Amino acid sequence: MAHTHGQGGRDHGHGHGQGHDRGKGTTDKTRVLVVACLTGGFMIAEVLGGVVTGSLALIADAGHMLTDSIALWLALYAFHLADRPPTVRLTYGFGRVKTLVAYTNGITIFAIAVWIVYEAVRRLMEPPEVLAGPMLVVALLCLAVNIVGFVVLRGGDRGSLNMRGALIHVLGDMLGSAAAMVAAIVILATGWTPIDPILSVLVALLILSTAWSLMREAAHVLLEGVPAGLDRDRIASELQDKVAGLREVRHMHVWSIDGSRNMATLRACLDDDADAVATIRAIKIELASRHGIDHATVEPEYGAGAETDHRH
């Protein structure tokens, strides 16, 4: 249930989920730390393997792991900042840093995919020699490491854009390792080296679509759009129908700080005989229980002033 504070005609509600969110954040932070160490440690072996074997698939996957390692450490730092309390200048705290990191991760994935496509075209025109045997060994080891990392991250908070960004990076690594493994097998069996850059391009196209989805969602949060799964007009209509004493909802805004914490502000036009405190408490209970909005700011209004006010 939300808290009610009567001050200057406004009412501010804060949910009780902060302790639970903090617990999830600690678990997610540990998961990201484990995967960051795994990814960063094995990246060096894959770089050496790609250079020695001449495989673009391995070099491309090593590039993924390099940026993924950086992205994971950024995600870890974002979790660290998110634990800090709000300040006088940053009244919502540092939770949105995680969304900024998720957006940045999407941009880096785009950049890597474009480079892979460019390098693949160049190699198709001038196919280099590829040592398929060592390439297969390195690809298998890298795939094993990426599968472990994927399983670790997959158990985290799916609603967090920061965790999803880290998961997408590792998924891209896993696909790259699988592509390198398949390419090595085909080269060993047939000697057809173009399969190496061709599979690299396919992996790049797959992760491009995922990166675009992540960037679009992160941008929506940064623009304070209505969270997915919530309909502002429907919520306002339901409040008017179900909350006694509430005549009309105006100027309602619904947004999210980090993709998981939803917030709302609204102006509540009350009946003349309505109890403002009780009505506002009912509005907040409805928002929290039915729509997952645990932080709401409600401004009550009576009389003709509310009727003649400009509507958004």
Contacts in CASP RR format, 6 or more apart in sequence:
PFRMAT RR
TARGET T0000
AUTHOR 0000-0000-0000
METHOD contacts of the structure
MODEL  1
MAHTHGQGGRDHGHGHGQGHDRGKGTTDKTRVLVVACLTGGFMIAEVLGG
VVTGSLALIADAGHMLTDSIALWLALYAFHLADRPPTVRLTYGFGRVKTL
VAYTNGITIFAIAVWIVYEAVRRLMEPPEVLAGPMLVVALLCLAVNIVGF
VVLRGGDRGSLNMRGALIHVLGDMLGSAAAMVAAIVILATGWTPIDPILS
VLVALLILSTAWSLMREAAHVLLEGVPAGLDRDRIASELQDKVAGLREVR
HMHVWSIDGSRNMATLRACLDDDADAVATIRAIKIELASRHGIDHATVEP
EYGAGAETDHRH
1 15 0 8 1.000
1 16 0 8 1.000
1 284 0 8 1.000
1 285 0 8 1.000
1 288 0 8 1.000
2 13 0 8 1.000
2 14 0 8 1.000
2 15 0 8 1.000
2 281 0 8 1.000
2 284 0 8 1.000
2 285 0 8 1.000
2 287 0 8 1.000
2 288 0 8 1.000
2 294 0 8 1.000
2 295 0 8 1.000
2 296 0 8 1.000
3 12 0 8 1.000
3 13 0 8 1.000
3 14 0 8 1.000
3 15 0 8 1.000
4 11 0 8 1.000
4 13 0 8 1.000
4 277 0 8 1.000
4 280 0 8 1.000
4 281 0 8 1.000
4 284 0 8 1.000
5 11 0 8 1.000
5 12 0 8 1.000
5 13 0 8 1.000
6 277 0 8 1.000
9 276 0 8 1.000
9 299 0 8 1.000
9 300 0 8 1.000
10 297 0 8 1.000
10 298 0 8 1.000
10 299 0 8 1.000
11 280 0 8 1.000
11 284 0 8 1.000
11 297 0 8 1.000
11 298 0 8 1.000
11 299 0 8 1.000
11 300 0 8 1.000
12 296 0 8 1.000
12 297 0 8 1.000
13 284 0 8 1.000
13 294 0 8 1.000
13 295 0 8 1.000
13 296 0 8 1.000
13 297 0 8 1.000
13 298 0 8 1.000
14 294 0 8 1.000
14 295 0 8 1.000
15 288 0 8 1.000
15 294 0 8 1.000
15 295 0 8 1.000
16 294 0 8 1.000
17 294 0 8 1.000
21 260 0 8 1.000
21 261 0 8 1.000
22 83 0 8 1.000
24 156 0 8 1.000
24 157 0 8 1.000
25 79 0 8 1.000
25 82 0 8 1.000
25 83 0 8 1.000
25 157 0 8 1.000
25 160 0 8 1.000
27 156 0 8 1.000
27 157 0 8 1.000
28 79 0 8 1.000
28 156 0 8 1.000
28 157 0 8 1.000
28 160 0 8 1.000
28 162 0 8 1.000
28 163 0 8 1.000
29 76 0 8 1.000
29 79 0 8 1.000
29 80 0 8 1.000
31 152 0 8 1.000
31 153 0 8 1.000
31 155 0 8 1.000
31 156 0 8 1.000
31 163 0 8 1.000
32 72 0 8 1.000
32 75 0 8 1.000
32 76 0 8 1.000
32 79 0 8 1.000
32 153 0 8 1.000
32 163 0 8 1.000
32 166 0 8 1.000
33 76 0 8 1.000
34 149 0 8 1.000
34 152 0 8 1.000
35 72 0 8 1.000
35 149 0 8 1.000
35 152 0 8 1.000
35 153 0 8 1.000
35 166 0 8 1.000
35 170 0 8 1.000
36 69 0 8 1.000
36 72 0 8 1.000
36 73 0 8 1.000
36 75 0 8 1.000
36 76 0 8 1.000
38 145 0 8 1.000
38 148 0 8 1.000
38 149 0 8 1.000
39 65 0 8 1.000
39 68 0 8 1.000
39 69 0 8 1.000
39 72 0 8 1.000
39 145 0 8 1.000
39 146 0 8 1.000
39 149 0 8 1.000
39 170 0 8 1.000
39 173 0 8 1.000
40 65 0 8 1.000
40 69 0 8 1.000
41 69 0 8 1.000
42 65 0 8 1.000
42 141 0 8 1.000
42 142 0 8 1.000
42 145 0 8 1.000
43 62 0 8 1.000
43 63 0 8 1.000
43 65 0 8 1.000
43 66 0 8 1.000
43 69 0 8 1.000
45 138 0 8 1.000
45 141 0 8 1.000
45 142 0 8 1.000
46 58 0 8 1.000
46 61 0 8 1.000
46 62 0 8 1.000
46 65 0 8 1.000
46 138 0 8 1.000
46 142 0 8 1.000
47 59 0 8 1.000
47 62 0 8 1.000
47 63 0 8 1.000
47 66 0 8 1.000
49 55 0 8 1.000
49 58 0 8 1.000
49 62 0 8 1.000
49 134 0 8 1.000
49 135 0 8 1.000
49 138 0 8 1.000
50 58 0 8 1.000
50 59 0 8 1.000
50 62 0 8 1.000
50 135 0 8 1.000
50 138 0 8 1.000
51 59 0 8 1.000
52 131 0 8 1.000
52 134 0 8 1.000
53 130 0 8 1.000
53 131 0 8 1.000
53 132 0 8 1.000
53 133 0 8 1.000
53 134 0 8 1.000
53 135 0 8 1.000
53 138 0 8 1.000
54 128 0 8 1.000
54 129 0 8 1.000
54 130 0 8 1.000
54 131 0 8 1.000
54 135 0 8 1.000
55 130 0 8 1.000
55 131 0 8 1.000
55 135 0 8 1.000
55 180 0 8 1.000
55 183 0 8 1.000
55 184 0 8 1.000
55 196 0 8 1.000
56 116 0 8 1.000
56 119 0 8 1.000
56 120 0 8 1.000
56 123 0 8 1.000
56 196 0 8 1.000
56 197 0 8 1.000
56 200 0 8 1.000
57 135 0 8 1.000
57 139 0 8 1.000
57 176 0 8 1.000
57 179 0 8 1.000
57 180 0 8 1.000
57 183 0 8 1.000
57 184 0 8 1.000
57 196 0 8 1.000
57 197 0 8 1.000
57 199 0 8 1.000
57 200 0 8 1.000
57 203 0 8 1.000
58 135 0 8 1.000
58 138 0 8 1.000
58 139 0 8 1.000
58 142 0 8 1.000
58 180 0 8 1.000
59 119 0 8 1.000
60 112 0 8 1.000
60 116 0 8 1.000
60 119 0 8 1.000
60 176 0 8 1.000
60 200 0 8 1.000
60 203 0 8 1.000
60 204 0 8 1.000
61 139 0 8 1.000
61 142 0 8 1.000
61 173 0 8 1.000
61 176 0 8 1.000
61 177 0 8 1.000
61 179 0 8 1.000
61 180 0 8 1.000
63 112 0 8 1.000
64 112 0 8 1.000
64 169 0 8 1.000
64 172 0 8 1.000
64 173 0 8 1.000
64 176 0 8 1.000
65 142 0 8 1.000
65 173 0 8 1.000
67 108 0 8 1.000
67 109 0 8 1.000
67 111 0 8 1.000
67 112 0 8 1.000
67 169 0 8 1.000
68 169 0 8 1.000
68 170 0 8 1.000
68 172 0 8 1.000
68 173 0 8 1.000
70 108 0 8 1.000
71 101 0 8 1.000
71 104 0 8 1.000
71 105 0 8 1.000
71 108 0 8 1.000
71 165 0 8 1.000
71 166 0 8 1.000
71 169 0 8 1.000
72 166 0 8 1.000
72 169 0 8 1.000
74 101 0 8 1.000
74 104 0 8 1.000
74 105 0 8 1.000
75 98 0 8 1.000
75 101 0 8 1.000
75 105 0 8 1.000
75 162 0 8 1.000
75 163 0 8 1.000
75 165 0 8 1.000
75 166 0 8 1.000
77 101 0 8 1.000
78 95 0 8 1.000
78 97 0 8 1.000
78 98 0 8 1.000
78 100 0 8 1.000
78 101 0 8 1.000
78 162 0 8 1.000
79 98 0 8 1.000
79 162 0 8 1.000
81 94 0 8 1.000
81 95 0 8 1.000
81 97 0 8 1.000
82 93 0 8 1.000
82 94 0 8 1.000
82 95 0 8 1.000
82 97 0 8 1.000
82 98 0 8 1.000
82 258 0 8 1.000
84 93 0 8 1.000
84 94 0 8 1.000
85 93 0 8 1.000
86 92 0 8 1.000
86 93 0 8 1.000
87 93 0 8 1.000
92 257 0 8 1.000
95 257 0 8 1.000
95 258 0 8 1.000
95 261 0 8 1.000
96 221 0 8 1.000
96 222 0 8 1.000
96 257 0 8 1.000
96 258 0 8 1.000
98 160 0 8 1.000
98 161 0 8 1.000
98 162 0 8 1.000
98 258 0 8 1.000
99 161 0 8 1.000
99 162 0 8 1.000
99 218 0 8 1.000
99 221 0 8 1.000
99 222 0 8 1.000
99 257 0 8 1.000
99 258 0 8 1.000
99 259 0 8 1.000
100 218 0 8 1.000
100 222 0 8 1.000
101 162 0 8 1.000
102 161 0 8 1.000
102 162 0 8 1.000
102 164 0 8 1.000
102 165 0 8 1.000
102 214 0 8 1.000
102 217 0 8 1.000
102 218 0 8 1.000
103 214 0 8 1.000
103 215 0 8 1.000
103 218 0 8 1.000
103 219 0 8 1.000
103 222 0 8 1.000
105 165 0 8 1.000
105 166 0 8 1.000
105 168 0 8 1.000
105 169 0 8 1.000
105 211 0 8 1.000
105 214 0 8 1.000
106 165 0 8 1.000
106 168 0 8 1.000
106 211 0 8 1.000
106 214 0 8 1.000
106 215 0 8 1.000
106 218 0 8 1.000
107 215 0 8 1.000
109 168 0 8 1.000
109 169 0 8 1.000
109 172 0 8 1.000
109 207 0 8 1.000
109 208 0 8 1.000
109 210 0 8 1.000
109 211 0 8 1.000
109 214 0 8 1.000
110 208 0 8 1.000
110 211 0 8 1.000
110 212 0 8 1.000
110 215 0 8 1.000
112 204 0 8 1.000
112 207 0 8 1.000
113 204 0 8 1.000
113 205 0 8 1.000
113 207 0 8 1.000
113 208 0 8 1.000
113 211 0 8 1.000
114 204 0 8 1.000
116 200 0 8 1.000
116 201 0 8 1.000
116 203 0 8 1.000
116 204 0 8 1.000
117 201 0 8 1.000
117 204 0 8 1.000
119 197 0 8 1.000
119 200 0 8 1.000
120 197 0 8 1.000
120 198 0 8 1.000
120 200 0 8 1.000
120 201 0 8 1.000
120 204 0 8 1.000
121 197 0 8 1.000
123 196 0 8 1.000
123 197 0 8 1.000
124 194 0 8 1.000
124 197 0 8 1.000
124 198 0 8 1.000
127 193 0 8 1.000
127 194 0 8 1.000
128 193 0 8 1.000
129 193 0 8 1.000
130 183 0 8 1.000
130 187 0 8 1.000
130 193 0 8 1.000
130 196 0 8 1.000
132 183 0 8 1.000
132 184 0 8 1.000
132 185 0 8 1.000
132 187 0 8 1.000
132 188 0 8 1.000
132 191 0 8 1.000
133 184 0 8 1.000
133 188 0 8 1.000
135 180 0 8 1.000
135 183 0 8 1.000
135 184 0 8 1.000
135 187 0 8 1.000
136 181 0 8 1.000
136 184 0 8 1.000
136 185 0 8 1.000
136 188 0 8 1.000
138 180 0 8 1.000
139 177 0 8 1.000
139 178 0 8 1.000
139 180 0 8 1.000
139 181 0 8 1.000
139 184 0 8 1.000
140 181 0 8 1.000
142 173 0 8 1.000
142 177 0 8 1.000
142 180 0 8 1.000
143 174 0 8 1.000
143 177 0 8 1.000
143 178 0 8 1.000
143 181 0 8 1.000
146 170 0 8 1.000
146 173 0 8 1.000
146 174 0 8 1.000
146 177 0 8 1.000
147 174 0 8 1.000
149 170 0 8 1.000
150 167 0 8 1.000
150 170 0 8 1.000
150 171 0 8 1.000
150 174 0 8 1.000
153 163 0 8 1.000
153 166 0 8 1.000
153 167 0 8 1.000
153 170 0 8 1.000
154 167 0 8 1.000
156 163 0 8 1.000
157 163 0 8 1.000
157 260 0 8 1.000
158 164 0 8 1.000
159 259 0 8 1.000
159 260 0 8 1.000
160 258 0 8 1.000
160 259 0 8 1.000
160 260 0 8 1.000
161 214 0 8 1.000
161 217 0 8 1.000
161 218 0 8 1.000
161 221 0 8 1.000
161 258 0 8 1.000
161 259 0 8 1.000
162 258 0 8 1.000
164 214 0 8 1.000
165 214 0 8 1.000
168 207 0 8 1.000
168 210 0 8 1.000
168 211 0 8 1.000
168 214 0 8 1.000
171 207 0 8 1.000
171 210 0 8 1.000
172 203 0 8 1.000
172 206 0 8 1.000
172 207 0 8 1.000
172 210 0 8 1.000
175 203 0 8 1.000
175 206 0 8 1.000
175 207 0 8 1.000
176 200 0 8 1.000
176 203 0 8 1.000
179 199 0 8 1.000
179 200 0 8 1.000
179 202 0 8 1.000
179 203 0 8 1.000
180 196 0 8 1.000
180 199 0 8 1.000
182 195 0 8 1.000
182 199 0 8 1.000
183 195 0 8 1.000
183 196 0 8 1.000
183 199 0 8 1.000
183 200 0 8 1.000
186 192 0 8 1.000
186 195 0 8 1.000
187 193 0 8 1.000
187 195 0 8 1.000
187 196 0 8 1.000
217 228 0 8 1.000
217 259 0 8 1.000
220 228 0 8 1.000
221 227 0 8 1.000
221 255 0 8 1.000
221 256 0 8 1.000
221 257 0 8 1.000
221 258 0 8 1.000
221 259 0 8 1.000
224 253 0 8 1.000
224 255 0 8 1.000
224 256 0 8 1.000
225 254 0 8 1.000
225 255 0 8 1.000
225 256 0 8 1.000
226 232 0 8 1.000
226 254 0 8 1.000
226 255 0 8 1.000
227 254 0 8 1.000
227 255 0 8 1.000
227 256 0 8 1.000
227 259 0 8 1.000
227 262 0 8 1.000
230 254 0 8 1.000
230 262 0 8 1.000
230 291 0 8 1.000
230 293 0 8 1.000
232 252 0 8 1.000
232 253 0 8 1.000
232 254 0 8 1.000
235 252 0 8 1.000
235 254 0 8 1.000
235 264 0 8 1.000
235 287 0 8 1.000
235 291 0 8 1.000
236 249 0 8 1.000
236 252 0 8 1.000
236 266 0 8 1.000
238 286 0 8 1.000
238 290 0 8 1.000
239 246 0 8 1.000
239 249 0 8 1.000
239 266 0 8 1.000
239 283 0 8 1.000
239 286 0 8 1.000
239 287 0 8 1.000
240 246 0 8 1.000
240 247 0 8 1.000
240 248 0 8 1.000
240 249 0 8 1.000
242 286 0 8 1.000
243 279 0 8 1.000
243 282 0 8 1.000
243 283 0 8 1.000
243 286 0 8 1.000
244 274 0 8 1.000
244 279 0 8 1.000
244 282 0 8 1.000
245 270 0 8 1.000
245 271 0 8 1.000
245 273 0 8 1.000
245 274 0 8 1.000
245 279 0 8 1.000
246 268 0 8 1.000
246 269 0 8 1.000
246 270 0 8 1.000
246 271 0 8 1.000
246 274 0 8 1.000
246 279 0 8 1.000
246 282 0 8 1.000
246 283 0 8 1.000
247 269 0 8 1.000
247 270 0 8 1.000
247 271 0 8 1.000
248 269 0 8 1.000
248 306 0 8 1.000
249 266 0 8 1.000
249 267 0 8 1.000
249 268 0 8 1.000
249 269 0 8 1.000
250 266 0 8 1.000
250 267 0 8 1.000
250 269 0 8 1.000
250 306 0 8 1.000
250 309 0 8 1.000
250 311 0 8 1.000
250 312 0 8 1.000
251 265 0 8 1.000
251 266 0 8 1.000
251 267 0 8 1.000
251 311 0 8 1.000
251 312 0 8 1.000
252 264 0 8 1.000
252 265 0 8 1.000
252 266 0 8 1.000
252 267 0 8 1.000
253 264 0 8 1.000
253 265 0 8 1.000
253 266 0 8 1.000
254 262 0 8 1.000
254 263 0 8 1.000
254 264 0 8 1.000
254 293 0 8 1.000
255 262 0 8 1.000
255 263 0 8 1.000
255 264 0 8 1.000
256 262 0 8 1.000
256 263 0 8 1.000
257 263 0 8 1.000
261 294 0 8 1.000
261 295 0 8 1.000
262 291 0 8 1.000
262 292 0 8 1.000
262 293 0 8 1.000
262 294 0 8 1.000
262 295 0 8 1.000
263 293 0 8 1.000
263 295 0 8 1.000
263 296 0 8 1.000
264 287 0 8 1.000
264 293 0 8 1.000
264 295 0 8 1.000
264 296 0 8 1.000
264 297 0 8 1.000
265 296 0 8 1.000
265 297 0 8 1.000
265 298 0 8 1.000
265 299 0 8 1.000
266 283 0 8 1.000
266 296 0 8 1.000
266 297 0 8 1.000
266 298 0 8 1.000
266 299 0 8 1.000
267 298 0 8 1.000
267 299 0 8 1.000
267 301 0 8 1.000
267 306 0 8 1.000
267 309 0 8 1.000
268 279 0 8 1.000
268 280 0 8 1.000
268 283 0 8 1.000
268 298 0 8 1.000
268 299 0 8 1.000
268 300 0 8 1.000
268 301 0 8 1.000
269 301 0 8 1.000
269 302 0 8 1.000
269 306 0 8 1.000
269 307 0 8 1.000
270 276 0 8 1.000
270 279 0 8 1.000
270 300 0 8 1.000
270 301 0 8 1.000
270 302 0 8 1.000
272 302 0 8 1.000
272 303 0 8 1.000
274 302 0 8 1.000
276 300 0 8 1.000
279 300 0 8 1.000
280 298 0 8 1.000
280 300 0 8 1.000
283 296 0 8 1.000
283 298 0 8 1.000
284 296 0 8 1.000
284 298 0 8 1.000
287 293 0 8 1.000
287 294 0 8 1.000
287 296 0 8 1.000
288 294 0 8 1.000
288 296 0 8 1.000
301 309 0 8 1.000
END
